[in-house]
Amino acid sequence: MKKAVVLIGLLLTLFLFLGCTQSSICGDSICSLGEENTCPTDCATSINGDIKRY
């Protein structure tokens, strides 16, 4: 009986950790995986300010 309770507890814990994934949100200032091509607000490339004028 005790093994069954421990097994159920482990399965519930595993389910909670795997089931709680956060989806990426465009506009949160974090370039998350998969946003490189779909969210230019978060994944904009910075321009270096060291441009020399002649």
RODO-339135 format. One record per atom (N, C-alpha, C, O): residue number from 0; x, y, z; atom name. Coordinates in pm, whole numbers, always signed. Example, Ala and Ser with C-alpha at 12.3 -4.5 7.8 and 13.67 -1.06 7.14 Angstrom:
<nodes>
<node><nr>0</nr><X>+1319</X><Y>-569</Y><Z>+780</Z><atom>N</atom></node>
<node><nr>0</nr><X>+1230</X><Y>-450</Y><Z>+780</Z><atom>CA</atom></node>
<node><nr>0</nr><X>+1320</X><Y>-330</Y><Z>+780</Z><atom>C</atom></node>
<node><nr>0</nr><X>+1424</X><Y>-332</Y><Z>+846</Z><atom>O</atom></node>
<node><nr>1</nr><X>+1285</X><Y>-225</Y><Z>+708</Z><atom>N</atom></node>
<node><nr>1</nr><X>+1367</X><Y>-106</Y><Z>+714</Z><atom>CA</atom></node>
<node><nr>1</nr><X>+1290</X><Y>+3</Y><Z>+787</Z><atom>C</atom></node>
<node><nr>1</nr><X>+1341</X><Y>+114</Y><Z>+804</Z><atom>O</atom></node>
</nodes>
This chain:
<nodes>
<node><nr>0</nr><X>+82</X><Y>-119</Y><Z>+0</Z><atom>N</atom></node>
<node><nr>0</nr><X>+0</X><Y>+0</Y><Z>+0</Z><atom>CA</atom></node>
<node><nr>0</nr><X>+87</X><Y>+126</Y><Z>+0</Z><atom>C</atom></node>
<node><nr>0</nr><X>+57</X><Y>+224</Y><Z>-69</Z><atom>O</atom></node>
<node><nr>1</nr><X>+195</X><Y>+123</Y><Z>+78</Z><atom>N</atom></node>
<node><nr>1</nr><X>+281</X><Y>+240</Y><Z>+87</Z><atom>CA</atom></node>
<node><nr>1</nr><X>+352</X><Y>+266</Y><Z>-46</Z><atom>C</atom></node>
<node><nr>1</nr><X>+373</X><Y>+381</Y><Z>-84</Z><atom>O</atom></node>
<node><nr>2</nr><X>+388</X><Y>+159</Y><Z>-117</Z><atom>N</atom></node>
<node><nr>2</nr><X>+453</X><Y>+175</Y><Z>-248</Z><atom>CA</atom></node>
<node><nr>2</nr><X>+358</X><Y>+241</Y><Z>-347</Z><atom>C</atom></node>
<node><nr>2</nr><X>+400</X><Y>+323</Y><Z>-428</Z><atom>O</atom></node>
<node><nr>3</nr><X>+230</X><Y>+206</Y><Z>-341</Z><atom>N</atom></node>
<node><nr>3</nr><X>+132</X><Y>+264</Y><Z>-432</Z><atom>CA</atom></node>
<node><nr>3</nr><X>+116</X><Y>+414</Y><Z>-406</Z><atom>C</atom></node>
<node><nr>3</nr><X>+103</X><Y>+492</Y><Z>-500</Z><atom>O</atom></node>
<node><nr>4</nr><X>+116</X><Y>+453</Y><Z>-280</Z><atom>N</atom></node>
<node><nr>4</nr><X>+103</X><Y>+595</Y><Z>-245</Z><atom>CA</atom></node>
<node><nr>4</nr><X>+225</X><Y>+673</Y><Z>-294</Z><atom>C</atom></node>
<node><nr>4</nr><X>+211</X><Y>+783</Y><Z>-347</Z><atom>O</atom></node>
<node><nr>5</nr><X>+342</X><Y>+617</Y><Z>-276</Z><atom>N</atom></node>
<node><nr>5</nr><X>+465</X><Y>+682</Y><Z>-322</Z><atom>CA</atom></node>
<node><nr>5</nr><X>+465</X><Y>+692</Y><Z>-474</Z><atom>C</atom></node>
<node><nr>5</nr><X>+502</X><Y>+796</Y><Z>-529</Z><atom>O</atom></node>
<node><nr>6</nr><X>+425</X><Y>+588</Y><Z>-542</Z><atom>N</atom></node>
<node><nr>6</nr><X>+420</X><Y>+588</Y><Z>-688</Z><atom>CA</atom></node>
<node><nr>6</nr><X>+321</X><Y>+692</Y><Z>-739</Z><atom>C</atom></node>
<node><nr>6</nr><X>+350</X><Y>+765</Y><Z>-834</Z><atom>O</atom></node>
<node><nr>7</nr><X>+205</X><Y>+700</Y><Z>-678</Z><atom>N</atom></node>
<node><nr>7</nr><X>+106</X><Y>+800</Y><Z>-719</Z><atom>CA</atom></node>
<node><nr>7</nr><X>+159</X><Y>+941</Y><Z>-693</Z><atom>C</atom></node>
<node><nr>7</nr><X>+140</X><Y>+1031</Y><Z>-774</Z><atom>O</atom></node>
<node><nr>8</nr><X>+226</X><Y>+960</Y><Z>-580</Z><atom>N</atom></node>
<node><nr>8</nr><X>+286</X><Y>+1090</Y><Z>-550</Z><atom>CA</atom></node>
<node><nr>8</nr><X>+392</X><Y>+1130</Y><Z>-652</Z><atom>C</atom></node>
<node><nr>8</nr><X>+397</X><Y>+1245</Y><Z>-695</Z><atom>O</atom></node>
<node><nr>9</nr><X>+475</X><Y>+1035</Y><Z>-690</Z><atom>N</atom></node>
<node><nr>9</nr><X>+578</X><Y>+1063</Y><Z>-791</Z><atom>CA</atom></node>
<node><nr>9</nr><X>+516</X><Y>+1095</Y><Z>-927</Z><atom>C</atom></node>
<node><nr>9</nr><X>+561</X><Y>+1186</Y><Z>-996</Z><atom>O</atom></node>
<node><nr>10</nr><X>+414</X><Y>+1022</Y><Z>-964</Z><atom>N</atom></node>
<node><nr>10</nr><X>+347</X><Y>+1047</Y><Z>-1092</Z><atom>CA</atom></node>
<node><nr>10</nr><X>+279</X><Y>+1184</Y><Z>-1092</Z><atom>C</atom></node>
<node><nr>10</nr><X>+285</X><Y>+1256</Y><Z>-1193</Z><atom>O</atom></node>
<node><nr>11</nr><X>+215</X><Y>+1221</Y><Z>-982</Z><atom>N</atom></node>
<node><nr>11</nr><X>+153</X><Y>+1353</Y><Z>-975</Z><atom>CA</atom></node>
<node><nr>11</nr><X>+256</X><Y>+1465</Y><Z>-981</Z><atom>C</atom></node>
<node><nr>11</nr><X>+234</X><Y>+1567</Y><Z>-1046</Z><atom>O</atom></node>
<node><nr>12</nr><X>+367</X><Y>+1446</Y><Z>-913</Z><atom>N</atom></node>
<node><nr>12</nr><X>+474</X><Y>+1545</Y><Z>-917</Z><atom>CA</atom></node>
<node><nr>12</nr><X>+530</X><Y>+1559</Y><Z>-1058</Z><atom>C</atom></node>
<node><nr>12</nr><X>+552</X><Y>+1670</Y><Z>-1106</Z><atom>O</atom></node>
<node><nr>13</nr><X>+553</X><Y>+1448</Y><Z>-1124</Z><atom>N</atom></node>
<node><nr>13</nr><X>+603</X><Y>+1450</Y><Z>-1261</Z><atom>CA</atom></node>
<node><nr>13</nr><X>+503</X><Y>+1519</Y><Z>-1354</Z><atom>C</atom></node>
<node><nr>13</nr><X>+543</X><Y>+1598</Y><Z>-1439</Z><atom>O</atom></node>
<node><nr>14</nr><X>+377</X><Y>+1489</Y><Z>-1337</Z><atom>N</atom></node>
<node><nr>14</nr><X>+272</X><Y>+1551</Y><Z>-1419</Z><atom>CA</atom></node>
<node><nr>14</nr><X>+270</X><Y>+1702</Y><Z>-1399</Z><atom>C</atom></node>
<node><nr>14</nr><X>+256</X><Y>+1777</Y><Z>-1495</Z><atom>O</atom></node>
<node><nr>15</nr><X>+284</X><Y>+1747</Y><Z>-1275</Z><atom>N</atom></node>
<node><nr>15</nr><X>+283</X><Y>+1890</Y><Z>-1248</Z><atom>CA</atom></node>
<node><nr>15</nr><X>+403</X><Y>+1961</Y><Z>-1309</Z><atom>C</atom></node>
<node><nr>15</nr><X>+389</X><Y>+2071</Y><Z>-1364</Z><atom>O</atom></node>
<node><nr>16</nr><X>+520</X><Y>+1900</Y><Z>-1301</Z><atom>N</atom></node>
<node><nr>16</nr><X>+639</X><Y>+1964</Y><Z>-1357</Z><atom>CA</atom></node>
<node><nr>16</nr><X>+636</X><Y>+1966</Y><Z>-1510</Z><atom>C</atom></node>
<node><nr>16</nr><X>+679</X><Y>+2064</Y><Z>-1571</Z><atom>O</atom></node>
<node><nr>17</nr><X>+588</X><Y>+1861</Y><Z>-1572</Z><atom>N</atom></node>
<node><nr>17</nr><X>+585</X><Y>+1855</Y><Z>-1717</Z><atom>CA</atom></node>
<node><nr>17</nr><X>+467</X><Y>+1931</Y><Z>-1776</Z><atom>C</atom></node>
<node><nr>17</nr><X>+474</X><Y>+1977</Y><Z>-1890</Z><atom>O</atom></node>
<node><nr>18</nr><X>+360</X><Y>+1943</Y><Z>-1702</Z><atom>N</atom></node>
<node><nr>18</nr><X>+240</X><Y>+2008</Y><Z>-1753</Z><atom>CA</atom></node>
<node><nr>18</nr><X>+241</X><Y>+2158</Y><Z>-1740</Z><atom>C</atom></node>
<node><nr>18</nr><X>+157</X><Y>+2225</Y><Z>-1802</Z><atom>O</atom></node>
<node><nr>19</nr><X>+331</X><Y>+2214</Y><Z>-1664</Z><atom>N</atom></node>
<node><nr>19</nr><X>+333</X><Y>+2358</Y><Z>-1641</Z><atom>CA</atom></node>
<node><nr>19</nr><X>+442</X><Y>+2424</Y><Z>-1724</Z><atom>C</atom></node>
<node><nr>19</nr><X>+541</X><Y>+2473</Y><Z>-1669</Z><atom>O</atom></node>
<node><nr>20</nr><X>+424</X><Y>+2426</Y><Z>-1853</Z><atom>N</atom></node>
<node><nr>20</nr><X>+520</X><Y>+2493</Y><Z>-1939</Z><atom>CA</atom></node>
<node><nr>20</nr><X>+465</X><Y>+2630</Y><Z>-1976</Z><atom>C</atom></node>
<node><nr>20</nr><X>+345</X><Y>+2646</Y><Z>-1997</Z><atom>O</atom></node>
<node><nr>21</nr><X>+553</X><Y>+2728</Y><Z>-1984</Z><atom>N</atom></node>
<node><nr>21</nr><X>+513</X><Y>+2863</Y><Z>-2016</Z><atom>CA</atom></node>
<node><nr>21</nr><X>+536</X><Y>+2886</Y><Z>-2165</Z><atom>C</atom></node>
<node><nr>21</nr><X>+643</X><Y>+2857</Y><Z>-2218</Z><atom>O</atom></node>
<node><nr>22</nr><X>+434</X><Y>+2936</Y><Z>-2232</Z><atom>N</atom></node>
<node><nr>22</nr><X>+449</X><Y>+2964</Y><Z>-2374</Z><atom>CA</atom></node>
<node><nr>22</nr><X>+518</X><Y>+3098</Y><Z>-2392</Z><atom>C</atom></node>
<node><nr>22</nr><X>+512</X><Y>+3184</Y><Z>-2304</Z><atom>O</atom></node>
<node><nr>23</nr><X>+584</X><Y>+3115</Y><Z>-2506</Z><atom>N</atom></node>
<node><nr>23</nr><X>+653</X><Y>+3240</Y><Z>-2532</Z><atom>CA</atom></node>
<node><nr>23</nr><X>+552</X><Y>+3349</Y><Z>-2566</Z><atom>C</atom></node>
<node><nr>23</nr><X>+452</X><Y>+3324</Y><Z>-2634</Z><atom>O</atom></node>
<node><nr>24</nr><X>+578</X><Y>+3469</Y><Z>-2517</Z><atom>N</atom></node>
<node><nr>24</nr><X>+487</X><Y>+3581</Y><Z>-2537</Z><atom>CA</atom></node>
<node><nr>24</nr><X>+563</X><Y>+3691</Y><Z>-2610</Z><atom>C</atom></node>
<node><nr>24</nr><X>+667</X><Y>+3737</Y><Z>-2563</Z><atom>O</atom></node>
<node><nr>25</nr><X>+511</X><Y>+3732</Y><Z>-2723</Z><atom>N</atom></node>
<node><nr>25</nr><X>+574</X><Y>+3840</Y><Z>-2799</Z><atom>CA</atom></node>
<node><nr>25</nr><X>+546</X><Y>+3972</Y><Z>-2728</Z><atom>C</atom></node>
<node><nr>25</nr><X>+432</X><Y>+4003</Y><Z>-2694</Z><atom>O</atom></node>
<node><nr>26</nr><X>+652</X><Y>+4049</Y><Z>-2707</Z><atom>N</atom></node>
<node><nr>26</nr><X>+638</X><Y>+4179</Y><Z>-2643</Z><atom>CA</atom></node>
<node><nr>26</nr><X>+681</X><Y>+4182</Y><Z>-2498</Z><atom>C</atom></node>
<node><nr>26</nr><X>+662</X><Y>+4283</Y><Z>-2429</Z><atom>O</atom></node>
<node><nr>27</nr><X>+740</X><Y>+4072</Y><Z>-2449</Z><atom>N</atom></node>
<node><nr>27</nr><X>+783</X><Y>+4069</Y><Z>-2309</Z><atom>CA</atom></node>
<node><nr>27</nr><X>+932</X><Y>+4104</Y><Z>-2294</Z><atom>C</atom></node>
<node><nr>27</nr><X>+989</X><Y>+4086</Y><Z>-2186</Z><atom>O</atom></node>
<node><nr>28</nr><X>+993</X><Y>+4152</Y><Z>-2400</Z><atom>N</atom></node>
<node><nr>28</nr><X>+1135</X><Y>+4193</Y><Z>-2403</Z><atom>CA</atom></node>
<node><nr>28</nr><X>+1231</X><Y>+4078</Y><Z>-2381</Z><atom>C</atom></node>
<node><nr>28</nr><X>+1347</X><Y>+4100</Y><Z>-2345</Z><atom>O</atom></node>
<node><nr>29</nr><X>+1185</X><Y>+3955</Y><Z>-2402</Z><atom>N</atom></node>
<node><nr>29</nr><X>+1270</X><Y>+3836</Y><Z>-2392</Z><atom>CA</atom></node>
<node><nr>29</nr><X>+1261</X><Y>+3761</Y><Z>-2523</Z><atom>C</atom></node>
<node><nr>29</nr><X>+1152</X><Y>+3721</Y><Z>-2564</Z><atom>O</atom></node>
<node><nr>30</nr><X>+1374</X><Y>+3741</Y><Z>-2590</Z><atom>N</atom></node>
<node><nr>30</nr><X>+1375</X><Y>+3667</Y><Z>-2716</Z><atom>CA</atom></node>
<node><nr>30</nr><X>+1379</X><Y>+3518</Y><Z>-2683</Z><atom>C</atom></node>
<node><nr>30</nr><X>+1486</X><Y>+3460</Y><Z>-2665</Z><atom>O</atom></node>
<node><nr>31</nr><X>+1262</X><Y>+3457</Y><Z>-2677</Z><atom>N</atom></node>
<node><nr>31</nr><X>+1249</X><Y>+3316</Y><Z>-2642</Z><atom>CA</atom></node>
<node><nr>31</nr><X>+1272</X><Y>+3228</Y><Z>-2764</Z><atom>C</atom></node>
<node><nr>31</nr><X>+1270</X><Y>+3276</Y><Z>-2878</Z><atom>O</atom></node>
<node><nr>32</nr><X>+1293</X><Y>+3100</Y><Z>-2739</Z><atom>N</atom></node>
<node><nr>32</nr><X>+1313</X><Y>+3003</Y><Z>-2846</Z><atom>CA</atom></node>
<node><nr>32</nr><X>+1190</X><Y>+3000</Y><Z>-2936</Z><atom>C</atom></node>
<node><nr>32</nr><X>+1079</X><Y>+2983</Y><Z>-2887</Z><atom>O</atom></node>
<node><nr>33</nr><X>+1210</X><Y>+3015</Y><Z>-3066</Z><atom>N</atom></node>
<node><nr>33</nr><X>+1101</X><Y>+3013</Y><Z>-3161</Z><atom>CA</atom></node>
<node><nr>33</nr><X>+1048</X><Y>+3151</Y><Z>-3197</Z><atom>C</atom></node>
<node><nr>33</nr><X>+965</X><Y>+3163</Y><Z>-3287</Z><atom>O</atom></node>
<node><nr>34</nr><X>+1095</X><Y>+3255</Y><Z>-3129</Z><atom>N</atom></node>
<node><nr>34</nr><X>+1048</X><Y>+3391</Y><Z>-3158</Z><atom>CA</atom></node>
<node><nr>34</nr><X>+1140</X><Y>+3466</Y><Z>-3254</Z><atom>C</atom></node>
<node><nr>34</nr><X>+1110</X><Y>+3580</Y><Z>-3290</Z><atom>O</atom></node>
<node><nr>35</nr><X>+1250</X><Y>+3405</Y><Z>-3295</Z><atom>N</atom></node>
<node><nr>35</nr><X>+1348</X><Y>+3476</Y><Z>-3376</Z><atom>CA</atom></node>
<node><nr>35</nr><X>+1287</X><Y>+3534</Y><Z>-3503</Z><atom>C</atom></node>
<node><nr>35</nr><X>+1321</X><Y>+3646</Y><Z>-3542</Z><atom>O</atom></node>
<node><nr>36</nr><X>+1199</X><Y>+3461</Y><Z>-3568</Z><atom>N</atom></node>
<node><nr>36</nr><X>+1142</X><Y>+3505</Y><Z>-3695</Z><atom>CA</atom></node>
<node><nr>36</nr><X>+1002</X><Y>+3563</Y><Z>-3680</Z><atom>C</atom></node>
<node><nr>36</nr><X>+951</X><Y>+3623</Y><Z>-3775</Z><atom>O</atom></node>
<node><nr>37</nr><X>+941</X><Y>+3548</Y><Z>-3565</Z><atom>N</atom></node>
<node><nr>37</nr><X>+801</X><Y>+3590</Y><Z>-3551</Z><atom>CA</atom></node>
<node><nr>37</nr><X>+781</X><Y>+3710</Y><Z>-3461</Z><atom>C</atom></node>
<node><nr>37</nr><X>+672</X><Y>+3767</Y><Z>-3459</Z><atom>O</atom></node>
<node><nr>38</nr><X>+882</X><Y>+3751</Y><Z>-3387</Z><atom>N</atom></node>
<node><nr>38</nr><X>+866</X><Y>+3861</Y><Z>-3292</Z><atom>CA</atom></node>
<node><nr>38</nr><X>+984</X><Y>+3959</Y><Z>-3301</Z><atom>C</atom></node>
<node><nr>38</nr><X>+1078</X><Y>+3949</Y><Z>-3223</Z><atom>O</atom></node>
<node><nr>39</nr><X>+979</X><Y>+4052</Y><Z>-3396</Z><atom>N</atom></node>
<node><nr>39</nr><X>+1090</X><Y>+4146</Y><Z>-3409</Z><atom>CA</atom></node>
<node><nr>39</nr><X>+1103</X><Y>+4241</Y><Z>-3290</Z><atom>C</atom></node>
<node><nr>39</nr><X>+1209</X><Y>+4298</Y><Z>-3268</Z><atom>O</atom></node>
<node><nr>40</nr><X>+996</X><Y>+4258</Y><Z>-3213</Z><atom>N</atom></node>
<node><nr>40</nr><X>+1002</X><Y>+4345</Y><Z>-3096</Z><atom>CA</atom></node>
<node><nr>40</nr><X>+1099</X><Y>+4290</Y><Z>-2993</Z><atom>C</atom></node>
<node><nr>40</nr><X>+1178</X><Y>+4364</Y><Z>-2935</Z><atom>O</atom></node>
<node><nr>41</nr><X>+1092</X><Y>+4161</Y><Z>-2969</Z><atom>N</atom></node>
<node><nr>41</nr><X>+1177</X><Y>+4098</Y><Z>-2868</Z><atom>CA</atom></node>
<node><nr>41</nr><X>+1314</X><Y>+4060</Y><Z>-2923</Z><atom>C</atom></node>
<node><nr>41</nr><X>+1412</X><Y>+4062</Y><Z>-2848</Z><atom>O</atom></node>
<node><nr>42</nr><X>+1323</X><Y>+4026</Y><Z>-3050</Z><atom>N</atom></node>
<node><nr>42</nr><X>+1446</X><Y>+3970</Y><Z>-3106</Z><atom>CA</atom></node>
<node><nr>42</nr><X>+1513</X><Y>+4063</Y><Z>-3206</Z><atom>C</atom></node>
<node><nr>42</nr><X>+1583</X><Y>+4017</Y><Z>-3296</Z><atom>O</atom></node>
<node><nr>43</nr><X>+1494</X><Y>+4192</Y><Z>-3191</Z><atom>N</atom></node>
<node><nr>43</nr><X>+1557</X><Y>+4286</Y><Z>-3283</Z><atom>CA</atom></node>
<node><nr>43</nr><X>+1707</X><Y>+4286</Y><Z>-3259</Z><atom>C</atom></node>
<node><nr>43</nr><X>+1753</X><Y>+4283</Y><Z>-3144</Z><atom>O</atom></node>
<node><nr>44</nr><X>+1783</X><Y>+4291</Y><Z>-3366</Z><atom>N</atom></node>
<node><nr>44</nr><X>+1928</X><Y>+4297</Y><Z>-3353</Z><atom>CA</atom></node>
<node><nr>44</nr><X>+1967</X><Y>+4440</Y><Z>-3321</Z><atom>C</atom></node>
<node><nr>44</nr><X>+1916</X><Y>+4534</Y><Z>-3381</Z><atom>O</atom></node>
<node><nr>45</nr><X>+2057</X><Y>+4456</Y><Z>-3228</Z><atom>N</atom></node>
<node><nr>45</nr><X>+2100</X><Y>+4591</Y><Z>-3190</Z><atom>CA</atom></node>
<node><nr>45</nr><X>+2201</X><Y>+4643</Y><Z>-3291</Z><atom>C</atom></node>
<node><nr>45</nr><X>+2281</X><Y>+4567</Y><Z>-3346</Z><atom>O</atom></node>
<node><nr>46</nr><X>+2196</X><Y>+4770</Y><Z>-3313</Z><atom>N</atom></node>
<node><nr>46</nr><X>+2288</X><Y>+4835</Y><Z>-3406</Z><atom>CA</atom></node>
<node><nr>46</nr><X>+2397</X><Y>+4901</Y><Z>-3323</Z><atom>C</atom></node>
<node><nr>46</nr><X>+2370</X><Y>+4974</Y><Z>-3228</Z><atom>O</atom></node>
<node><nr>47</nr><X>+2520</X><Y>+4874</Y><Z>-3361</Z><atom>N</atom></node>
<node><nr>47</nr><X>+2634</X><Y>+4931</Y><Z>-3291</Z><atom>CA</atom></node>
<node><nr>47</nr><X>+2640</X><Y>+5081</Y><Z>-3318</Z><atom>C</atom></node>
<node><nr>47</nr><X>+2630</X><Y>+5122</Y><Z>-3434</Z><atom>O</atom></node>
<node><nr>48</nr><X>+2658</X><Y>+5161</Y><Z>-3217</Z><atom>N</atom></node>
<node><nr>48</nr><X>+2661</X><Y>+5306</Y><Z>-3232</Z><atom>CA</atom></node>
<node><nr>48</nr><X>+2794</X><Y>+5361</Y><Z>-3278</Z><atom>C</atom></node>
<node><nr>48</nr><X>+2809</X><Y>+5483</Y><Z>-3286</Z><atom>O</atom></node>
<node><nr>49</nr><X>+2891</X><Y>+5278</Y><Z>-3307</Z><atom>N</atom></node>
<node><nr>49</nr><X>+3024</X><Y>+5323</Y><Z>-3348</Z><atom>CA</atom></node>
<node><nr>49</nr><X>+3035</X><Y>+5333</Y><Z>-3500</Z><atom>C</atom></node>
<node><nr>49</nr><X>+3120</X><Y>+5268</Y><Z>-3561</Z><atom>O</atom></node>
<node><nr>50</nr><X>+2950</X><Y>+5413</Y><Z>-3559</Z><atom>N</atom></node>
<node><nr>50</nr><X>+2955</X><Y>+5432</Y><Z>-3704</Z><atom>CA</atom></node>
<node><nr>50</nr><X>+3042</X><Y>+5554</Y><Z>-3732</Z><atom>C</atom></node>
<node><nr>50</nr><X>+3017</X><Y>+5663</Y><Z>-3679</Z><atom>O</atom></node>
<node><nr>51</nr><X>+3143</X><Y>+5536</Y><Z>-3815</Z><atom>N</atom></node>
<node><nr>51</nr><X>+3235</X><Y>+5645</Y><Z>-3846</Z><atom>CA</atom></node>
<node><nr>51</nr><X>+3185</X><Y>+5720</Y><Z>-3969</Z><atom>C</atom></node>
<node><nr>51</nr><X>+3144</X><Y>+5660</Y><Z>-4068</Z><atom>O</atom></node>
<node><nr>52</nr><X>+3189</X><Y>+5852</Y><Z>-3960</Z><atom>N</atom></node>
<node><nr>52</nr><X>+3151</X><Y>+5936</Y><Z>-4073</Z><atom>CA</atom></node>
<node><nr>52</nr><X>+3279</X><Y>+5994</Y><Z>-4134</Z><atom>C</atom></node>
<node><nr>52</nr><X>+3371</X><Y>+6032</Y><Z>-4062</Z><atom>O</atom></node>
<node><nr>53</nr><X>+3283</X><Y>+6000</Y><Z>-4266</Z><atom>N</atom></node>
<node><nr>53</nr><X>+3399</X><Y>+6057</Y><Z>-4335</Z><atom>CA</atom></node>
<node><nr>53</nr><X>+3361</X><Y>+6182</Y><Z>-4406</Z><atom>C</atom></node>
<node><nr>53</nr><X>+3445</X><Y>+6244</Y><Z>-4471</Z><atom>O</atom></node>
</nodes>
